[in-house]
């Protein structure tokens, strides 16, 4: 079964970007950075979703991200599905932090239960077929709206979302041009998917 070992975000200052992900979220191994000045504007077509156990941990991680230089896109708050907030990292990556529960069972643990890379795609069904053909097994599928792939031993899970819907969740306009400024380190690569996301061997 295909897996994602890490994601690489491209930034003007990769040292600062790596320091942010390590300081704010403790993701020094799962999220890496490299230098790039490739032009990009608006929504870059993806989010990093941090899934945690309770609201206190959401608040702790969102607060740590803001302290480390992130800007708030959506303040942490209750919703129909749980509790969560959205921030934009200094390099421009949008990060969501969420819990499916609205009540705390203890203090903030700073523990991330799942790290999910959500890709905003033009055609969920077509992208689903593309990834299944490359060894990804479907865990959840909601028609043409959302797909989550199984990753029992992968540090990073993969999900597909309609681009406009993902932008709405993130609290930004779906418009954007240029590079995604993202590469995925995976044993499934190398290839570029239908929406232009680049997959690379982990050794690169």
Secondary structure, 3 states (H helix, E strand, C coil): CCCEEEEEEEECCHHHHHHHHHHHHCCCCCEEEEECCCCEEECCCEEEEEEECCHHHHHHHHHHHHHCCCEEEEEEEECCCCEEEEEECCCCCEEEEEECCCCCCCCCCCCCCEEEEEEEECCHHHHHHHHHCCCCCEEEEECCCEEEECCCCCCEEEEEEEHHHHHHHHCCCCCEEECCCEEEEECCCCEECCCCCEEECCCC
